[in-house]
Amino acid sequence: WLLSPAQIADSNKRDTTYLKPEHLRKLRVYHANFIQQLEKKLKLRQRVIATTIVYFKRFYTRSSFVEFDPRLVLPTCLYIASKVEECTTQAKVFTAAMKSLEPSFKYTNNDILEVEYYVLEKLNFHLVVFHPYRSVTELLSDSLFKDCFETVWHIINDSYSTDLSLKYPPYIIGLSCILLAGQLLQKDMKLWFAEMNLDMKDVWDAVHELLDFYENRQAINEIEIQEILKVVYSKVPTTV
C-alpha cells in the first residue's frame, strides 16, 4: 500500500474535473481532523483513529470523493477499524456521533452495514495497519532521548493529516518524527542517527512534508472547506 507522489496525484482523476489538486489535499487534511474530533467525542483509542484515517486515505486512492460520499465512507472506515483494533462499537454509535458533528449527515446504521463490504473490497481486505507508535517506543526506550517521547507522539498524531502513511513505512515516519522533535527541542541527534547506518533521504523527505504541513495548516479555513465540500456533495450520488 505504499504509493509514490505521482500515484497519489493520479488517484483522483474524476475529482480533478471539479476540484484543484490543492483542494483535494485540503479535503484529506479536513477529514483526518474530523476523524480526530470523533476520537475526542467517542473517547476511542488513538490506534483506532489512526487506522481509520489510513483506511479512509487508502479508499480514496481507489475511488473519488465525487463518486462516493465521504460522509458515509468515514463512519464505515471507523466501524471497520473499531473491529480490527478490538474496540468494537455498534454502528449506531457512529451515526449518532456523525449527526452531532455534521448536520448534513443523513445516513443510517443500515447504510454503513450495506457499504461495509464495498469499502473492504476497495481496501483489498488488507486490514492490518502498522503504525509508527511501536517503532518509536522501541527506539526511544533505550536512548538518551526519552524526554522527547511526548513531543514525538504529538507529531506522529499530526502526521496522519499528511499523506505520509501512504508513502512511507512506519519506521521511516517514526524516525522523521523523532528527528523533527529533536530539532524542536534542540537535541543533538547526529551521532544517534549516524549509528543506525541508514539512508536518510526518505527520513528528510518526510520531515520536509511535516514542516510543510505545519507551515500551511493555518491556510485551511472553514469557509473554503465548506465551499469545497459543497462541490463534492453536489456531485455524489443521492442513493447508497
C-alpha positions in Angstrom: 0.0 0.0 0.0 3.0 2.4 -0.4 2.4 4.8 -3.2 4.6 7.3 -5.0 3.6 11.0 -5.0 2.7 10.6 -8.7 0.4 7.6 -7.9 -1.4 9.6 -5.2 -1.8 12.6 -7.6 -3.3 10.3 -10.3 -5.7 8.6 -7.9 -8.5 11.1 -8.0 -8.8 11.7 -11.7 -12.6 12.2 -11.7 -12.3 14.6 -8.7 -9.9 16.9 -10.7 -12.8 17.6 -13.1 -14.3 19.7 -10.4 -11.5 20.3 -7.9 -7.9 21.5 -8.0 -5.2 19.2 -6.6 -4.8 21.7 -3.7 -8.5 21.3 -2.9 -8.0 17.5 -2.7 -5.1 17.9 -0.3 -7.2 20.1 1.9 -10.0 17.6 1.8 -7.7 14.9 3.1 -6.5 17.1 5.9 -10.0 18.2 6.8 -11.3 14.6 7.0 -8.3 13.5 9.1 -9.0 16.3 11.5 -12.7 15.4 11.5 -11.9 11.8 12.4 -9.7 13.1 15.3 -12.8 15.1 16.5 -14.7 11.8 16.6 -12.0 10.3 18.8 -12.5 13.0 21.3 -16.3 12.7 21.2 -16.3 8.9 21.4 -13.2 8.5 23.6 -11.7 5.9 21.3 -8.1 4.7 21.4 -5.7 6.6 19.2 -4.8 3.5 17.4 -8.5 3.1 16.2 -8.4 6.6 14.9 -5.0 6.2 13.2 -6.3 3.0 11.4 -9.5 4.8 10.4 -7.5 7.6 8.8 -5.3 5.2 6.9 -8.4 3.2 5.6 -10.0 6.5 4.6 -7.0 7.7 2.7 -6.4 4.3 1.0 -10.1 4.1 0.0 -9.8 7.5 -1.8 -6.8 6.3 -3.8 -9.1 3.9 -5.5 -12.3 5.9 -5.5 -13.2 9.6 -5.9 -14.9 11.9 -3.5 -17.5 12.8 -6.1 -18.3 9.1 -6.7 -18.7 8.0 -3.1 -19.8 10.3 -0.3 -17.1 10.8 2.3 -19.8 11.3 4.9 -20.7 7.6 4.5 -17.2 6.3 3.9 -15.8 7.9 7.0 -18.0 6.2 9.6 -17.8 3.0 7.7 -14.0 3.1 7.9 -14.3 3.9 11.6 -16.7 0.9 12.1 -14.3 -1.5 10.4 -11.3 -0.1 12.3 -13.0 -0.5 15.6 -13.5 -4.2 14.9 -10.0 -4.8 13.6 -8.4 -3.0 16.6 -10.6 -4.9 19.0 -12.6 -1.9 20.1 -15.8 -3.0 18.6 -18.6 -0.3 18.7 -22.1 -0.5 17.3 -22.7 1.3 14.0 -25.5 3.3 15.7 -22.9 5.0 18.0 -21.0 6.3 14.9 -24.1 7.5 13.1 -25.2 9.4 16.3 -21.7 11.0 16.6 -21.7 11.9 12.9 -25.1 13.6 13.1 -23.9 15.7 16.1 -20.8 16.9 14.3 -22.1 17.1 10.7 -25.6 18.4 10.3 -25.8 17.3 6.7 -25.3 13.6 7.6 -28.4 11.7 6.7 -27.3 8.1 6.6 -28.4 5.2 8.8 -26.9 2.3 10.6 -28.0 0.1 7.7 -26.3 2.3 5.2 -23.0 1.7 7.0 -23.5 -2.0 7.1 -24.5 -2.1 3.4 -21.4 -0.4 2.2 -19.0 -2.1 4.6 -18.2 -4.9 2.1 -17.7 -2.4 -0.7 -15.1 -0.5 1.4 -13.4 -3.8 2.3 -13.1 -4.6 -1.4 -11.5 -1.2 -2.1 -9.1 -1.9 0.7 -8.3 -5.3 -0.9 -9.2 -6.8 2.5 -5.8 -5.6 3.8 -6.9 -4.6 7.2 -3.8 -4.9 9.4 -2.2 -1.5 9.6 1.2 -1.0 11.2 1.7 2.4 12.9 4.9 4.4 13.9 4.0 4.3 17.6 5.5 0.9 18.3 8.8 1.6 16.5 9.2 5.0 18.2 8.6 3.4 21.6 11.3 0.8 20.9 13.7 3.3 19.5 13.4 5.9 22.3 13.1 3.5 25.3 16.9 2.6 25.1 18.1 6.0 24.0 19.2 9.3 25.6 16.1 11.0 24.2 13.3 9.5 26.3 12.3 13.1 27.3 11.3 13.6 23.6 8.7 11.0 23.7 5.6 13.2 24.3 6.6 15.6 21.5 7.3 12.8 19.1 3.9 11.3 19.9 2.1 14.5 19.1 4.0 14.8 15.8 3.0 11.2 14.9 -0.6 12.1 15.5 -0.3 15.2 13.3 1.4 13.1 10.6 -1.9 11.4 9.9 -3.2 14.7 8.5 -0.5 14.4 5.8 0.0 11.7 3.1 3.0 10.1 4.9 1.1 6.9 5.7 0.5 6.4 2.0 4.1 7.0 1.1 6.4 5.5 3.7 6.7 2.5 6.1 6.0 3.2 9.8 9.7 3.2 10.8 10.5 6.0 8.4 7.6 8.1 9.7 8.7 7.3 13.2 12.3 8.4 12.6 11.2 11.6 10.8 9.0 12.5 13.8 11.9 11.8 16.2 14.3 13.9 14.0 11.8 16.8 13.9 11.2 16.6 17.7 14.9 16.7 18.2 15.2 19.9 16.2 12.3 21.5 18.0 13.7 20.5 21.4 17.3 21.4 20.4 18.7 17.9 20.9 21.9 16.8 19.1 20.9 13.5 17.5 23.6 13.4 14.8 25.6 10.6 16.3 22.4 8.6 17.2 21.2 8.7 13.7 24.7 8.0 12.3 25.0 4.8 14.3 21.8 3.5 12.5 23.7 3.4 9.2 20.6 4.1 7.1 19.8 6.1 4.0 18.3 9.3 5.4 16.8 10.6 2.2 13.3 9.3 2.9 13.5 10.5 6.5 14.4 14.0 5.5 11.7 14.0 2.8 9.1 13.0 5.4 10.4 15.8 7.7 10.0 18.3 5.0 6.5 17.2 4.3 5.7 17.5 8.0 7.2 21.0 8.1 5.2 22.0 5.0 2.0 20.8 6.8 2.8 22.9 9.9 3.6 25.9 7.8 0.4 25.7 5.8 -2.3 24.3 8.0 -3.4 27.8 9.1 -4.2 28.4 5.4 -7.1 25.9 5.6 -10.0 27.9 6.7 -13.6 26.7 7.4 -15.2 28.9 4.7 -13.0 27.5 2.0 -13.5 23.9 3.2 -17.3 24.3 3.2 -17.2 25.6 -0.4 -15.1 22.6 -1.4 -17.4 20.2 0.4 -20.4 21.9 -1.3 -19.0 21.0 -4.7 -18.3 17.4 -3.6 -21.8 16.9 -2.0 -23.5 18.3 -5.1 -21.8 15.6 -7.3 -22.1 12.4 -5.1 -25.0 10.0 -5.9 -28.0 10.6 -3.7 -28.5 6.9 -3.0 -26.3 4.3 -1.4 
